[in-house]
Amino acid sequence: MKKIFIGITAFLGLAFAGCNDSFLDKTPVTDLTEENAFNSYDNFKNFMWPCYEMFVNTTIRTSTRSNGWGSGGQYEGDVDAGYLNRRSPSGFNQFAYQTKGSTASGNGWDFSSYIRRINIMFSHIDGADMTDAEKDHWRAVGNFFHAFWYMELIDRFGDVPWVNKVYAEDSPEIYGKRMPRVEVADSVLVRLQWAETHIGDFESQDGSNTIDRDCVRAALSRFTLREGTWRKYHGLEGADKYLNECVRVSKLLMDAYPTLYYGTDGQPGAGYGEMWTTEDLGKVPGIILYKSYVKDINPVQGGCYLEHTSSQDVEMSQNTVDLYLMKNGKPIHNSLSGYAGDKTMYNTFRNRDPRLYHTVMPPYKVEAGGANKPAENPNATWGYTSDPADREYIDIMGANYSCSNPGVGMKRLPAQNWSASLVPQIPNLGTGAFVTCRSGYYVWKLYCCWEENFNNGTLNVADKPIFKIEEVLLNYAEAKAELGAFDQGVANETINKLRARAGVDPMNVSEINDNFDPDRPYYYPEGNTAGVQVPALLWEVRRERIVELMGEGFGFYDIRRWRMAPWFLNRAAKGIWVSKDYAVSKNMTLYNSMTGVSDGLDGSMTEGYLYLFNDPVAEGKGWLDKYYLYQVPTDEILLNPELSQNPGW
């Protein structure tokens, strides 16, 4: 089989015991039991297939789930971080407006779905008919999955029980206390390091695109950066141990994956955008592990379809748009940036980092049925206007000259809905029609023209990355910066490779000082409500991470480990700059009481930013420090009084 994918609930059993295709290439039809699963290598392989469901599990915010895209999918982590917003006028950020309620059950507190299966497998390895190398391989694979799930448990709850064997229903350990975070994290680190050195090369037996040494190293890179920075900014010991380990393991992957993907469709930054709209990521350099979708074989996803319709409810605010650099590598308010301002959306996008174009649909205007047809198709359903500015970003992204379903190419303009009905212009303000949003900044990270879209929304087959070298480059850069070892050489190895692909001028470390970005943000040590400004160089490293990984679910992990949540969440989200007449013409009465026709400076209220929600702090709300950790479900404490609750809950 050429294509590979992750199944959903149970996985293929002994009927496929002799098949050497990829783990991720099979649809489950039966399940194995403890009684019949543990004799041969293939028995272990089949029994462990369900653990690949972790990569689509809705608990993990970076999961490449096959459904629930938009605010219910990977975008959710960046929505909760305040990078992105929900479109609905009632779609308040649950942490900024303190609507995150108490949780009786769930909340990610799960030690049975995967942990029990892994521990069952561990308990049978010694008696299996396998070589010592094969046994070590399955211990390593088990350690990977055990650690990967515990990475999420630690991030959510801090202190958690450590479950490393199968417990009977009456085992006293079931009613034990939570183990301190530092001890659990150290155990996770040991397991991943053991897996790295013992997993072996079993691709011929497991299939391609399965858990191997590089996947273990990618998980190590992610975990050690996350844990090292959490410890540094949350007052725990041992931060440098984790940051140095991140540097070590990331560098090994960087050497193994020296090439970035530059794409096929010709737009600036094409490789960046096409990472999420490519049919076969198995052919893409820098991909370590990915989720593949195949029509009529596995449950395909509807991300592209969603973003062609009225159902997409995720957009970006002006606050986040302002984080993107100019193509010359300068922040927008740097005196040398050349930024033309944001009084029109055309100006906002002009000469900006092209990764913005691949995340937010850029502005344009065409005439439905117009006479000035695109040269590629004299029978097109649209034509260019007489104003050259209206086609500026069509020329940059490429013309959607077919406007058909399926069409031609990746991200092309003008946009269309699933039935190929034209979207004549962006911004397209509103809350109901297809390809609309309230801020003007419509998120289209998963949108492409070549995928087939029909109203059932289940035909999209573009693969999605799970581990890729771009994240590793950013992990390495940030760990180096936190250790005080980030220099021009590190910038060239990491950030400047990403910028070269995007078409942004390289980072020049020597020019980054306290005046480089007049808008430099703050982090908030415990008990410090005034905040401390993030060091200039460290902020530029973090900015690169935010931009490169936008829409991939990392945001809520990052702003919490950095203790920067108040800076991102305690301000009013705003949209594009408009005149009062334009706002009225677009029926902006749909908005809340701050209708957005003033930026708060112009008392005549003739123009201003569209305010999407009221200021959370002015409303008496805002980020609470208790949100840095999740609530232990109250039902769990009722069942086990030895469990303590996290502070503030």
C-alpha positions as CSV (number, residue, x, y, z in Angstrom):
1,M,0.0,0.0,0.0
2,K,1.3,3.4,-0.9
3,K,-0.8,5.5,1.5
4,I,-1.0,5.3,5.3
5,F,-3.3,6.4,8.0
6,I,-4.4,6.1,11.5
7,G,-7.6,4.2,12.4
8,I,-10.3,5.2,14.9
9,T,-11.4,2.8,17.6
10,A,-10.2,-0.8,17.3
11,F,-7.4,-2.0,15.0
12,L,-6.8,-4.8,12.6
13,G,-6.3,-8.1,14.3
14,L,-4.6,-11.4,13.4
15,A,-6.0,-11.3,9.8
16,F,-3.2,-8.8,9.0
17,A,-0.5,-10.4,11.1
18,G,1.7,-11.1,8.1
19,C,1.3,-7.7,6.5
20,N,4.4,-5.4,6.6
21,D,2.7,-2.2,5.5
22,S,2.6,0.8,7.7
23,F,0.8,0.9,11.1
24,L,-1.0,4.0,9.9
25,D,-2.2,2.3,6.7
26,K,-5.0,0.1,8.0
27,T,-8.6,0.5,9.0
28,P,-9.6,-1.4,12.1
29,V,-12.2,-4.2,11.9
30,T,-11.6,-6.3,15.0
31,D,-9.7,-6.0,18.3
32,L,-7.2,-8.3,20.0
33,T,-7.6,-9.5,23.6
34,E,-5.0,-10.1,26.3
35,E,-5.5,-13.8,25.9
36,N,-4.6,-14.0,22.2
37,A,-2.3,-11.1,21.5
38,F,1.1,-11.9,22.9
39,N,3.0,-14.6,21.1
40,S,4.7,-13.3,18.0
41,Y,6.1,-10.0,16.8
42,D,3.1,-9.4,14.7
43,N,0.8,-10.0,17.6
44,F,2.5,-7.2,19.5
45,K,2.3,-5.0,16.4
46,N,-1.4,-5.5,16.1
47,F,-2.1,-5.0,19.7
48,M,-0.3,-1.7,19.8
49,W,-2.1,-0.2,16.7
50,P,-4.8,1.6,18.8
51,C,-2.1,3.7,20.4
52,Y,-1.7,5.5,17.2
53,E,-5.0,7.0,17.9
54,M,-3.2,9.4,20.3
55,F,-2.3,11.5,17.2
56,V,-6.0,12.2,16.5
57,N,-7.1,12.2,20.2
58,T,-9.1,15.4,21.0
59,T,-7.3,15.8,24.3
60,I,-4.0,16.7,22.7
61,R,-4.3,20.2,21.1
62,T,-1.8,19.5,18.4
63,S,-3.5,16.3,17.3
64,T,-4.2,15.9,13.5
65,R,-7.7,14.6,14.1
66,S,-9.8,13.4,11.2
67,N,-12.8,15.5,12.2
68,G,-13.6,18.5,14.3
69,W,-11.4,20.9,12.4
70,G,-11.7,24.5,13.1
71,S,-12.3,25.5,16.7
72,G,-12.8,21.9,17.6
73,G,-9.6,20.8,16.0
74,Q,-6.0,22.0,15.9
75,Y,-7.0,25.6,15.8
76,E,-8.5,25.2,19.3
77,G,-5.1,25.5,21.0
78,D,-4.4,28.8,19.3
79,V,-7.9,30.1,19.9
80,D,-7.5,29.5,23.6
81,A,-4.1,31.2,23.4
82,G,-5.7,34.3,21.9
83,Y,-3.7,34.0,18.7
84,L,-7.0,33.2,16.9
85,N,-10.7,34.0,17.6
86,R,-14.0,32.4,17.1
87,R,-16.3,34.2,14.7
88,S,-19.5,34.2,16.8
89,P,-20.3,37.4,18.6
90,S,-20.8,35.1,21.7
91,G,-17.5,33.2,21.0
92,F,-15.6,34.8,23.9
93,N,-12.2,33.3,24.9
94,Q,-13.0,31.1,27.8
95,F,-9.9,32.0,29.7
96,A,-9.9,35.8,29.0
97,Y,-13.6,36.1,30.0
98,Q,-13.4,33.5,32.8
99,T,-16.1,31.3,31.3
100,K,-14.1,28.1,31.8
101,G,-16.2,26.3,34.3
102,S,-15.7,23.5,36.9
103,T,-15.2,20.0,35.5
104,A,-16.7,17.0,37.1
105,S,-15.2,14.4,34.8
106,G,-12.9,14.1,31.8
107,N,-10.7,17.2,31.2
108,G,-8.0,14.9,29.9
109,W,-7.6,13.0,33.2
110,D,-7.3,9.6,31.6
111,F,-5.1,6.7,32.7
112,S,-7.0,3.9,31.1
113,S,-7.5,4.5,27.3
114,Y,-3.8,4.1,26.4
115,I,-1.8,3.7,29.6
116,R,-3.5,0.5,30.5
117,R,-3.1,-1.0,27.0
118,I,0.6,-0.1,27.0
119,N,1.2,-1.6,30.5
120,I,-0.6,-4.8,29.4
121,M,1.8,-5.1,26.5
122,F,4.8,-4.5,28.8
123,S,3.6,-7.3,31.1
124,H,3.8,-9.9,28.3
125,I,7.0,-9.0,26.6
126,D,9.3,-11.3,28.6
127,G,7.2,-14.4,27.7
128,A,6.9,-13.6,24.0
129,D,8.5,-15.6,21.2
130,M,10.7,-12.8,20.0
131,T,14.4,-12.0,19.9
132,D,15.9,-9.7,22.6
133,A,16.2,-6.9,20.0
134,E,12.5,-7.4,19.1
135,K,11.5,-7.3,22.7
136,D,13.5,-4.1,23.3
137,H,11.9,-2.6,20.2
138,W,8.4,-3.1,21.6
139,R,9.5,-1.8,25.0
140,A,10.8,1.2,23.2
141,V,7.5,1.7,21.2
142,G,5.6,1.3,24.5
143,N,7.8,3.8,26.2
144,F,7.2,6.3,23.4
145,F,3.4,6.1,23.7
146,H,3.5,6.0,27.4
147,A,5.6,9.1,27.5
148,F,3.7,10.9,24.8
149,W,0.4,10.6,26.7
150,Y,2.2,11.6,30.0
151,M,3.5,14.7,28.3
152,E,-0.1,15.8,28.0
153,L,-1.0,14.8,31.6
154,I,1.9,16.7,33.0
155,D,1.1,19.8,30.9
156,R,-2.5,19.8,32.1
157,F,-2.3,18.8,35.7
158,G,1.4,19.1,36.8
159,D,1.4,16.5,39.6
160,V,-0.2,13.2,38.4
161,P,-0.2,9.6,39.5
162,W,2.5,7.5,37.9
163,V,1.0,4.3,36.4
164,N,3.6,2.0,35.1
165,K,2.0,-1.4,35.5
166,V,-1.4,-3.1,35.3
167,Y,-3.4,-2.7,38.5
168,A,-6.2,-4.9,39.7
169,E,-9.5,-3.3,40.6
170,D,-8.6,-3.7,44.3
171,S,-4.9,-2.5,44.0
172,P,-4.2,0.1,46.7
173,E,-2.2,2.1,44.1
174,I,-5.4,3.1,42.4
175,Y,-6.2,5.2,45.4
176,G,-2.8,6.8,45.8
177,K,-1.7,10.4,45.7
178,R,-0.4,12.5,42.8
179,M,3.3,12.2,42.2
180,P,5.2,15.5,42.1
181,R,5.6,16.9,38.5
182,V,9.4,16.9,38.6
183,E,9.5,13.2,39.5
184,V,7.0,12.2,36.8
185,A,8.7,14.4,34.2
186,D,12.1,12.8,35.0
187,S,10.5,9.4,34.6
188,V,9.1,10.4,31.2
189,L,12.6,11.7,30.2
190,V,14.2,8.4,31.2
191,R,11.7,6.4,29.2
192,L,12.1,8.5,26.0
193,Q,15.9,8.3,26.3
194,W,15.8,4.6,26.8
195,A,13.5,4.3,23.8
196,E,15.9,6.4,21.7
197,T,18.7,3.9,22.2
198,H,16.7,0.6,22.0
199,I,14.0,1.0,19.4
200,G,16.1,-0.4,16.6
201,D,15.4,-0.4,12.9
202,F,12.3,-2.5,12.2
203,E,10.7,-0.6,9.3
204,S,10.7,-3.8,7.2
205,Q,8.4,-5.4,9.8
206,D,6.4,-2.4,11.0
207,G,6.1,-0.6,7.7
208,S,6.9,3.0,6.8
209,N,5.7,6.0,8.7
210,T,5.6,4.2,12.0
211,I,7.3,5.0,15.4
212,D,11.0,4.9,14.9
213,R,14.1,6.5,16.5
214,D,13.4,9.9,14.8
215,C,9.9,10.0,16.2
216,V,11.2,9.3,19.6
217,R,13.7,12.1,19.2
218,A,11.0,14.5,17.9
219,A,9.0,13.7,21.0
220,L,12.1,14.3,23.2
221,S,12.7,17.6,21.5
222,R,9.1,18.8,22.1
223,F,9.0,17.5,25.7
224,T,12.3,18.8,26.9
225,L,11.7,22.3,25.6
226,R,8.2,22.3,27.1
227,E,9.4,21.0,30.5
228,G,12.6,23.1,30.6
229,T,10.8,26.4,30.0
230,W,8.0,25.4,32.3
231,R,10.5,24.8,35.1
232,K,12.4,28.1,34.3
233,Y,9.3,30.3,34.4
234,H,7.3,28.5,37.1
235,G,10.0,28.2,39.7
236,L,11.0,24.6,39.5
237,E,14.5,23.1,39.6
238,G,16.3,21.4,36.7
239,A,15.4,23.6,33.8
240,D,18.8,23.6,32.2
241,K,19.0,19.8,32.2
242,Y,15.9,19.7,30.0
243,L,17.0,22.6,27.8
244,N,20.4,21.0,27.1
245,E,18.7,17.7,26.3
246,C,16.5,19.6,23.8
247,V,19.6,21.0,22.2
248,R,21.3,17.6,21.9
249,V,18.4,15.7,20.5
250,S,17.2,18.5,18.2
251,K,20.6,18.8,16.6
252,L,20.6,15.1,15.8
253,L,17.4,15.6,13.9
254,M,18.5,18.7,12.2
255,D,21.5,16.9,10.9
256,A,19.3,14.0,9.7
257,Y,16.7,16.3,8.0
258,P,18.8,19.2,6.5
259,T,16.2,20.1,3.7
260,L,13.0,22.1,4.0
261,Y,10.1,21.7,1.6
262,Y,9.7,24.6,-0.9
263,G,6.4,23.5,-2.4
264,T,5.1,23.2,-6.0
265,D,2.6,26.0,-6.6
266,G,4.9,29.0,-6.9
267,Q,3.5,31.4,-4.4
268,P,5.9,33.1,-1.9
269,G,6.3,30.6,1.0
270,A,4.6,27.8,-1.0
271,G,6.4,25.1,1.0
272,Y,5.1,26.5,4.3
273,G,1.5,26.5,3.1
274,E,1.6,23.3,1.2
275,M,2.7,21.4,4.3
276,W,-1.1,21.3,5.1
277,T,-2.5,20.9,1.6
278,T,-0.4,18.2,0.0
279,E,-1.7,14.8,-1.1
280,D,1.3,12.7,-0.1
281,L,3.6,14.0,2.7
282,G,5.6,10.8,2.3
283,K,7.3,12.6,-0.6
284,V,8.0,15.8,1.4
285,P,11.4,16.5,2.9
286,G,11.5,17.2,6.6
287,I,8.5,15.1,7.5
288,I,9.2,12.7,10.4
289,L,5.7,11.3,10.9
290,Y,2.4,12.2,9.3
291,K,-1.3,11.4,9.2
292,S,-2.4,10.3,5.7
293,Y,-5.9,10.3,4.3
294,V,-7.1,8.1,1.5
295,K,-10.5,8.3,-0.2
296,D,-12.6,5.2,0.3
297,I,-10.0,3.6,2.6
298,N,-9.9,5.5,5.8
299,P,-12.1,8.2,7.4
300,V,-11.0,11.3,5.5
301,Q,-11.2,14.8,6.9
302,G,-13.1,17.9,6.1
303,G,-10.7,20.7,6.8
304,C,-10.5,22.1,3.3
305,Y,-14.3,21.7,2.9
306,L,-15.0,23.6,6.1
307,E,-12.9,26.6,5.0
308,H,-14.8,26.8,1.7
309,T,-18.1,27.1,3.5
310,S,-20.0,29.2,6.1
311,S,-19.0,26.7,8.8
312,Q,-15.5,27.9,9.4
313,D,-15.7,29.9,12.6
314,V,-12.0,30.7,13.2
315,E,-10.4,34.0,12.3
316,M,-7.4,36.1,13.3
317,S,-7.5,39.4,15.1
318,Q,-5.5,42.5,14.3
319,N,-3.4,41.9,17.5
320,T,-2.0,38.7,16.0
321,V,-1.7,40.1,12.4
322,D,0.6,42.8,14.0
323,L,3.0,40.1,15.1
324,Y,4.0,39.2,11.6
325,L,7.2,40.8,10.3
326,M,7.7,42.7,7.2
327,K,9.5,40.8,4.4
328,N,12.6,42.8,5.3
329,G,12.6,41.1,8.7
330,K,11.6,44.1,10.7
331,P,8.6,44.4,13.1
332,I,5.9,46.6,11.7
333,H,6.6,49.5,14.1
334,N,10.4,49.4,13.7
335,S,11.5,52.7,12.2
336,L,13.0,50.8,9.2
337,S,10.1,48.5,8.5
338,G,8.5,50.5,5.7
339,Y,5.1,49.5,7.0
340,A,2.3,51.5,5.3
341,G,-0.1,51.1,8.1
342,D,-3.4,49.2,8.5
343,K,-6.0,51.8,7.3
344,T,-6.7,49.4,4.4
345,M,-6.3,45.7,4.3
346,Y,-4.2,46.0,1.2
347,N,-1.7,48.1,3.1
348,T,-1.8,45.7,6.0
349,F,-0.6,42.8,3.8
350,R,1.8,44.6,1.6
351,N,5.4,43.4,1.9
352,R,4.5,41.2,4.9
353,D,5.9,37.8,5.8
354,P,4.2,35.5,3.2
355,R,3.3,33.1,6.0
356,L,0.5,35.5,6.8
357,Y,-0.9,35.0,3.2
358,H,-0.9,31.2,3.8
359,T,-2.7,31.5,7.1
360,V,-5.1,34.4,6.5
361,M,-6.8,35.0,3.1
362,P,-5.4,38.2,1.7
363,P,-7.6,41.0,0.2
364,Y,-8.8,41.2,-3.4
365,K,-11.8,42.2,-5.4
366,V,-13.1,40.7,-8.7
367,E,-16.3,41.2,-10.8
368,A,-18.6,38.3,-11.1
369,G,-19.0,37.6,-14.8
370,G,-16.7,40.6,-15.5
371,A,-15.3,41.2,-18.9
372,N,-11.6,41.2,-18.0
373,K,-11.2,37.4,-17.7
374,P,-8.0,35.8,-16.4
375,A,-5.7,34.9,-19.3
376,E,-5.7,31.2,-18.4
377,N,-9.4,30.9,-18.9
378,P,-11.4,33.1,-21.2
379,N,-14.6,31.4,-19.9
380,A,-14.0,32.1,-16.3
381,T,-16.9,33.1,-14.1
382,W,-15.1,36.3,-13.0
383,G,-13.0,39.1,-14.3
384,Y,-10.5,41.6,-12.9
385,T,-11.7,45.1,-11.8
386,S,-10.2,48.2,-13.4
387,D,-8.2,48.9,-10.1
388,P,-4.8,47.2,-10.2
389,A,-4.8,47.1,-6.4
390,D,-7.7,44.7,-6.4
391,R,-5.6,42.0,-8.1
392,E,-2.3,42.6,-6.2
393,Y,-2.7,39.5,-4.0
394,I,-4.3,37.4,-6.8
395,D,-1.1,37.9,-8.7
396,I,0.9,36.9,-5.6
397,M,-1.1,33.8,-4.7
398,G,-2.1,32.8,-8.2
399,A,-5.4,33.1,-10.0
400,N,-8.2,30.6,-9.3
401,Y,-9.0,30.8,-13.0
402,S,-11.0,27.5,-13.1
403,C,-13.2,28.3,-10.1
404,S,-14.4,24.7,-10.3
405,N,-14.7,21.8,-7.9
406,P,-12.2,20.3,-7.8
407,G,-10.1,23.1,-9.2
408,V,-6.4,23.7,-10.0
409,G,-3.6,24.5,-7.6
410,M,-3.2,25.1,-3.9
411,K,-4.2,28.5,-2.4
412,R,-5.6,30.5,-5.2
413,L,-7.7,33.7,-5.4
414,P,-10.6,34.5,-5.7
415,A,-12.1,32.1,-3.2
416,Q,-15.1,29.9,-3.8
417,N,-17.4,27.8,-1.7
418,W,-17.7,24.1,-2.0
419,S,-20.1,24.3,-5.0
420,A,-17.7,26.8,-6.8
421,S,-19.8,29.8,-6.1
422,L,-17.6,32.9,-6.2
423,V,-16.5,35.0,-3.3
424,P,-16.1,38.3,-5.1
425,Q,-14.0,40.1,-2.5
426,I,-12.1,39.9,0.7
427,P,-12.6,41.2,3.4
428,N,-16.0,39.5,3.5
429,L,-17.5,40.7,6.8
430,G,-20.3,38.8,8.4
431,T,-21.3,35.7,10.4
432,G,-23.5,33.7,8.1
433,A,-22.5,33.5,4.4
434,F,-19.7,31.3,3.2
435,V,-16.1,32.5,3.7
436,T,-17.1,35.3,6.0
437,C,-15.6,36.5,9.3
438,R,-16.1,39.4,11.7
439,S,-12.5,40.6,11.9
440,G,-11.8,40.6,8.2
441,Y,-8.9,38.1,8.7
442,Y,-10.3,34.8,7.5
443,V,-8.2,31.8,8.4
444,W,-7.6,29.4,5.5
445,K,-4.6,27.3,6.5
446,L,-6.3,24.1,5.3
447,Y,-7.9,25.6,2.2
448,C,-6.8,24.5,-1.3
449,C,-8.3,24.3,-4.8
450,W,-7.3,20.8,-5.9
451,E,-9.2,18.9,-3.3
452,E,-12.8,17.9,-4.0
453,N,-15.4,19.5,-1.9
454,F,-19.1,18.5,-1.6
455,N,-21.7,19.1,1.0
456,N,-21.0,16.0,3.0
457,G,-17.6,17.4,3.9
458,T,-15.8,14.1,4.0
459,L,-13.8,14.0,0.7
460,N,-10.6,15.8,1.6
461,V,-7.5,13.7,1.4
462,A,-4.6,16.1,2.0
463,D,-2.1,14.6,4.5
464,K,-1.3,16.3,7.8
465,P,2.1,16.4,9.6
466,I,2.5,15.0,13.1
467,F,6.3,15.6,13.6
468,K,8.3,17.8,11.2
469,I,11.7,19.3,11.2
470,E,10.3,22.9,11.3
471,E,9.2,22.4,14.9
472,V,12.5,20.9,15.8
473,L,14.4,23.9,14.4
474,L,12.3,26.2,16.5
475,N,12.8,24.0,19.6
476,Y,16.5,24.1,19.1
477,A,16.5,27.9,18.6
478,E,14.4,28.5,21.7
479,A,16.4,26.2,23.9
480,K,19.6,27.9,22.8
481,A,18.1,31.3,23.5
482,E,17.0,30.2,27.0
483,L,20.5,29.0,27.7
484,G,22.0,32.2,26.6
485,A,23.7,30.5,23.7
486,F,21.8,31.9,20.7
487,D,24.1,33.6,18.2
488,Q,24.2,34.3,14.5
489,G,25.3,30.8,13.8
490,V,22.2,29.3,15.6
491,A,20.0,31.8,13.8
492,N,21.4,30.6,10.4
493,E,20.9,27.0,11.3
494,T,17.3,27.5,12.4
495,I,15.3,30.7,12.0
496,N,17.0,31.8,8.8
497,K,16.3,28.5,7.1
498,L,12.6,29.0,7.8
499,R,12.7,32.7,6.7
500,A,14.5,31.7,3.5
501,R,11.7,29.4,2.5
502,A,9.1,32.0,3.4
503,G,10.8,34.8,1.5
504,V,11.7,36.9,4.5
505,D,15.0,38.5,5.0
506,P,17.3,36.7,7.5
507,M,17.6,37.5,11.2
508,N,20.6,39.7,12.0
509,V,21.3,39.0,15.6
510,S,23.5,42.1,16.0
511,E,20.7,44.5,15.2
512,I,18.2,43.1,17.7
513,N,18.2,45.4,20.8
514,D,15.7,46.9,23.1
515,N,14.5,49.3,20.4
516,F,14.1,46.7,17.7
517,D,10.4,46.1,18.4
518,P,8.6,49.0,20.2
519,D,5.7,46.6,20.9
520,R,7.8,44.0,22.7
521,P,5.6,42.1,25.1
522,Y,5.7,41.0,28.8
523,Y,5.7,37.9,30.8
524,Y,4.3,37.6,34.3
525,P,6.3,35.9,37.0
526,E,4.2,34.6,39.9
527,G,2.9,37.5,42.0
528,N,4.0,40.1,39.5
529,T,1.0,41.7,37.9
530,A,2.9,44.5,36.2
531,G,4.9,42.1,34.1
532,V,8.5,42.0,32.9
533,Q,9.4,42.7,29.3
534,V,10.6,39.7,27.4
535,P,14.3,40.1,26.4
536,A,14.5,41.4,22.8
537,L,16.3,38.4,21.2
538,L,14.2,35.9,23.1
539,W,11.1,37.6,21.9
540,E,12.2,37.4,18.2
541,V,12.8,33.7,18.7
542,R,9.4,33.2,20.2
543,R,7.8,35.4,17.5
544,E,9.2,33.1,14.8
545,R,7.7,30.1,16.6
546,I,4.3,31.7,16.9
547,V,4.3,32.6,13.2
548,E,5.7,29.3,11.8
549,L,3.4,27.1,13.9
550,M,0.3,29.3,13.7
551,G,-2.9,27.2,13.5
552,E,-1.1,24.0,14.6
553,G,-2.3,23.9,18.2
554,F,0.9,24.9,20.1
555,G,-0.3,28.3,21.3
556,F,-2.0,27.3,24.6
557,Y,1.0,25.1,25.6
558,D,3.4,28.0,24.8
559,I,1.8,31.0,26.4
560,R,1.4,29.0,29.7
561,R,5.0,27.7,29.8
562,W,6.2,31.2,29.1
563,R,3.9,32.7,31.7
564,M,2.8,35.2,29.0
565,A,-1.0,34.4,29.0
566,P,-2.1,37.8,30.4
567,W,-0.3,39.6,27.6
568,F,-2.1,37.6,24.9
569,L,-5.5,37.4,26.5
570,N,-6.1,40.5,28.6
571,R,-6.8,42.9,25.7
572,A,-9.7,43.4,23.4
573,A,-9.6,41.5,20.1
574,K,-10.0,43.8,17.2
575,G,-10.5,43.5,13.4
576,I,-9.7,45.6,10.4
577,W,-9.9,49.4,10.3
578,V,-13.1,50.6,8.7
579,S,-15.2,53.7,8.2
580,K,-18.5,54.0,10.0
581,D,-20.3,54.0,6.7
582,Y,-18.7,50.7,5.7
583,A,-19.5,49.2,9.1
584,V,-23.1,50.2,8.7
585,S,-23.2,48.9,5.1
586,K,-22.0,45.5,6.4
587,N,-24.7,45.4,9.1
588,M,-22.2,45.6,11.9
589,T,-25.1,45.8,14.4
590,L,-24.5,42.1,14.6
591,Y,-21.5,43.0,16.8
592,N,-21.6,43.6,20.5
593,S,-22.0,47.0,22.2
594,M,-18.5,48.0,21.0
595,T,-19.6,48.0,17.3
596,G,-16.1,48.8,16.2
597,V,-16.6,52.1,14.5
598,S,-14.1,53.8,16.7
599,D,-10.6,52.9,17.9
600,G,-11.2,54.8,21.2
601,L,-9.2,57.8,20.0
602,D,-11.6,59.4,17.5
603,G,-14.5,60.9,19.4
604,S,-16.4,61.5,16.2
605,M,-16.7,57.8,15.7
606,T,-16.3,58.1,11.9
607,E,-13.7,55.3,11.6
608,G,-11.7,52.8,13.6
609,Y,-11.0,49.1,14.3
610,L,-13.8,46.6,14.5
611,Y,-13.8,45.5,18.1
612,L,-14.9,41.8,18.2
613,F,-15.5,41.6,22.0
614,N,-15.4,43.9,24.9
615,D,-12.1,44.4,26.7
616,P,-12.0,41.5,29.2
617,V,-10.1,43.5,31.9
618,A,-12.6,46.4,31.6
619,E,-15.3,43.8,32.1
620,G,-13.7,42.8,35.4
621,K,-12.4,39.6,33.8
622,G,-9.1,38.5,32.5
623,W,-6.6,35.6,32.9
624,L,-6.5,33.9,36.2
625,D,-3.3,32.2,37.4
626,K,-5.3,29.0,38.2
627,Y,-5.6,28.4,34.4
628,Y,-1.9,27.6,34.2
629,L,-2.9,24.1,35.4
630,Y,-6.2,22.3,34.7
631,Q,-8.7,21.3,37.3
632,V,-8.5,17.8,38.5
633,P,-12.1,16.5,37.8
634,T,-14.1,16.7,41.0
635,D,-15.5,13.2,40.4
636,E,-12.0,11.8,40.6
637,I,-11.4,13.4,44.0
638,L,-14.7,12.0,45.2
639,L,-13.6,8.5,44.1
640,N,-10.1,9.0,45.6
641,P,-9.9,11.5,48.4
642,E,-6.1,11.1,48.4
643,L,-6.0,13.3,45.2
644,S,-5.3,16.9,45.8
645,Q,-6.8,19.8,43.7
646,N,-4.7,22.3,41.7
647,P,-4.5,25.8,43.2
648,G,-7.5,28.1,42.6
649,W,-9.9,25.4,41.6
